[in-house]
C-alpha cells in the first residue's frame, strides 16, 4: 500500500467524520429550534 493511497483513504475518513459531526450538530440545532418553537406556540 503506497503512501498516496493511504493519504487519500485517511482524508476520506476524516471528511466522513466531519460530515457526521456536522450532520449531528445541525439535527441537534433543528430539534432545539423545533422544541423552543413548540414551547412558544403551545
N, CA, C and O atoms as a GROMACS GRO file, in nm:
protein
  168
    1UNK      N    1   0.086  -0.118   0.000
    1UNK     CA    2   0.000   0.000   0.000
    1UNK      C    3   0.090   0.123   0.000
    1UNK      O    4   0.163   0.148   0.096
    2UNK      N    5   0.083   0.200  -0.107
    2UNK     CA    6   0.174   0.314  -0.117
    2UNK      C    7   0.119   0.433  -0.039
    2UNK      O    8   0.000   0.437  -0.009
    3UNK      N    9   0.203   0.530  -0.007
    3UNK     CA   10   0.160   0.643   0.078
    3UNK      C   11   0.049   0.726   0.017
    3UNK      O   12  -0.032   0.784   0.090
    4UNK      N   13   0.042   0.733  -0.115
    4UNK     CA   14  -0.061   0.816  -0.177
    4UNK      C   15  -0.200   0.758  -0.148
    4UNK      O   16  -0.291   0.832  -0.110
    5UNK      N   17  -0.216   0.627  -0.163
    5UNK     CA   18  -0.345   0.564  -0.134
    5UNK      C   19  -0.380   0.581   0.014
    5UNK      O   20  -0.496   0.606   0.048
    6UNK      N   21  -0.281   0.566   0.101
    6UNK     CA   22  -0.308   0.581   0.244
    6UNK      C   23  -0.353   0.724   0.276
    6UNK      O   24  -0.445   0.744   0.355
    7UNK      N   25  -0.288   0.821   0.214
    7UNK     CA   26  -0.323   0.961   0.240
    7UNK      C   27  -0.467   0.990   0.197
    7UNK      O   28  -0.542   1.054   0.271
    8UNK      N   29  -0.506   0.944   0.079
    8UNK     CA   30  -0.641   0.971   0.032
    8UNK      C   31  -0.743   0.896   0.118
    8UNK      O   32  -0.851   0.949   0.145
    9UNK      N   33  -0.710   0.774   0.162
    9UNK     CA   34  -0.803   0.699   0.246
    9UNK      C   35  -0.822   0.770   0.379
    9UNK      O   36  -0.934   0.778   0.430
   10UNK      N   37  -0.712   0.821   0.435
   10UNK     CA   38  -0.724   0.891   0.563
   10UNK      C   39  -0.805   1.019   0.546
   10UNK      O   40  -0.887   1.054   0.632
   11UNK      N   41  -0.783   1.090   0.436
   11UNK     CA   42  -0.857   1.213   0.412
   11UNK      C   43  -1.006   1.184   0.397
   11UNK      O   44  -1.090   1.259   0.446
   12UNK      N   45  -1.038   1.075   0.328
   12UNK     CA   46  -1.179   1.039   0.311
   12UNK      C   47  -1.242   1.007   0.446
   12UNK      O   48  -1.356   1.045   0.471
   13UNK      N   49  -1.168   0.937   0.532
   13UNK     CA   50  -1.224   0.902   0.663
   13UNK      C   51  -1.244   1.028   0.748
   13UNK      O   52  -1.345   1.040   0.817
   14UNK      N   53  -1.148   1.121   0.742
   14UNK     CA   54  -1.161   1.245   0.819
   14UNK      C   55  -1.281   1.325   0.768
   14UNK      O   56  -1.357   1.381   0.847
   15UNK      N   57  -1.296   1.329   0.635
   15UNK     CA   58  -1.410   1.403   0.579
   15UNK      C   59  -1.541   1.340   0.624
   15UNK      O   60  -1.637   1.411   0.655
   16UNK      N   61  -1.546   1.206   0.626
   16UNK     CA   62  -1.669   1.139   0.669
   16UNK      C   63  -1.700   1.170   0.815
   16UNK      O   64  -1.816   1.190   0.852
   17UNK      N   65  -1.596   1.173   0.899
   17UNK     CA   66  -1.617   1.205   1.041
   17UNK      C   67  -1.667   1.348   1.055
   17UNK      O   68  -1.758   1.375   1.134
   18UNK      N   69  -1.607   1.441   0.979
   18UNK     CA   70  -1.651   1.581   0.987
   18UNK      C   71  -1.796   1.594   0.940
   18UNK      O   72  -1.873   1.671   0.998
   19UNK      N   73  -1.833   1.521   0.835
   19UNK     CA   74  -1.972   1.526   0.787
   19UNK      C   75  -2.066   1.472   0.893
   19UNK      O   76  -2.175   1.526   0.914
   20UNK      N   77  -2.025   1.364   0.961
   20UNK     CA   78  -2.109   1.308   1.068
   20UNK      C   79  -2.128   1.410   1.179
   20UNK      O   80  -2.239   1.427   1.229
   21UNK      N   81  -2.020   1.478   1.217
   21UNK     CA   82  -2.029   1.577   1.325
   21UNK      C   83  -2.120   1.692   1.282
   21UNK      O   84  -2.204   1.738   1.359
   22UNK      N   85  -2.103   1.739   1.159
   22UNK     CA   86  -2.185   1.850   1.112
   22UNK      C   87  -2.332   1.809   1.105
   22UNK      O   88  -2.420   1.888   1.140
   23UNK      N   89  -2.358   1.686   1.060
   23UNK     CA   90  -2.497   1.641   1.050
   23UNK      C   91  -2.562   1.632   1.187
   23UNK      O   92  -2.676   1.674   1.204
   24UNK      N   93  -2.490   1.577   1.284
   24UNK     CA   94  -2.548   1.565   1.418
   24UNK      C   95  -2.568   1.703   1.480
   24UNK      O   96  -2.666   1.726   1.551
   25UNK      N   97  -2.474   1.795   1.454
   25UNK     CA   98  -2.489   1.930   1.509
   25UNK      C   99  -2.611   1.999   1.450
   25UNK      O  100  -2.688   2.062   1.522
   26UNK      N  101  -2.628   1.988   1.318
   26UNK     CA  102  -2.742   2.052   1.254
   26UNK      C  103  -2.873   1.991   1.302
   26UNK      O  104  -2.969   2.063   1.326
   27UNK      N  105  -2.877   1.859   1.316
   27UNK     CA  106  -3.001   1.795   1.361
   27UNK      C  107  -3.031   1.834   1.505
   27UNK      O  108  -3.147   1.852   1.542
   28UNK      N  109  -2.926   1.847   1.588
   28UNK     CA  110  -2.948   1.892   1.726
   28UNK      C  111  -3.002   2.034   1.728
   28UNK      O  112  -3.093   2.065   1.805
   29UNK      N  113  -2.947   2.121   1.642
   29UNK     CA  114  -2.996   2.258   1.637
   29UNK      C  115  -3.142   2.262   1.590
   29UNK      O  116  -3.222   2.338   1.643
   30UNK      N  117  -3.174   2.181   1.490
   30UNK     CA  118  -3.312   2.178   1.440
   30UNK      C  119  -3.407   2.128   1.549
   30UNK      O  120  -3.516   2.182   1.567
   31UNK      N  121  -3.365   2.024   1.621
   31UNK     CA  122  -3.451   1.970   1.727
   31UNK      C  123  -3.471   2.074   1.836
   31UNK      O  124  -3.582   2.089   1.888
   32UNK      N  125  -3.365   2.146   1.871
   32UNK     CA  126  -3.377   2.250   1.973
   32UNK      C  127  -3.468   2.362   1.926
   32UNK      O  128  -3.552   2.411   2.002
   33UNK      N  129  -3.453   2.402   1.801
   33UNK     CA  130  -3.538   2.509   1.748
   33UNK      C  131  -3.683   2.466   1.743
   33UNK      O  132  -3.773   2.544   1.775
   34UNK      N  133  -3.708   2.342   1.703
   34UNK     CA  134  -3.846   2.293   1.699
   34UNK      C  135  -3.904   2.286   1.840
   34UNK      O  136  -4.021   2.320   1.860
   35UNK      N  137  -3.824   2.242   1.937
   35UNK     CA  138  -3.874   2.232   2.074
   35UNK      C  139  -3.908   2.371   2.128
   35UNK      O  140  -4.012   2.389   2.192
   36UNK      N  141  -3.820   2.468   2.104
   36UNK     CA  142  -3.848   2.603   2.155
   36UNK      C  143  -3.966   2.666   2.082
   36UNK      O  144  -4.045   2.738   2.142
   37UNK      N  145  -3.978   2.639   1.953
   37UNK     CA  146  -4.094   2.691   1.878
   37UNK      C  147  -4.222   2.628   1.929
   37UNK      O  148  -4.323   2.696   1.946
   38UNK      N  149  -4.219   2.498   1.955
   38UNK     CA  150  -4.340   2.431   2.007
   38UNK      C  151  -4.373   2.486   2.145
   38UNK      O  152  -4.491   2.501   2.178
   39UNK      N  153  -4.272   2.515   2.226
   39UNK     CA  154  -4.295   2.570   2.359
   39UNK      C  155  -4.361   2.709   2.349
   39UNK      O  156  -4.448   2.744   2.429
   40UNK      N  157  -4.317   2.786   2.248
   40UNK     CA  158  -4.375   2.920   2.232
   40UNK      C  159  -4.519   2.910   2.180
   40UNK      O  160  -4.606   2.989   2.219
   41UNK      N  161  -4.544   2.814   2.091
   41UNK     CA  162  -4.676   2.808   2.029
   41UNK      C  163  -4.778   2.742   2.120
   41UNK      O  164  -4.894   2.782   2.123
   42UNK      N  165  -4.735   2.639   2.194
   42UNK     CA  166  -4.835   2.560   2.269
   42UNK      C  167  -4.828   2.581   2.417
   42UNK      O  168  -4.906   2.521   2.491
   0.00000   0.00000   0.00000
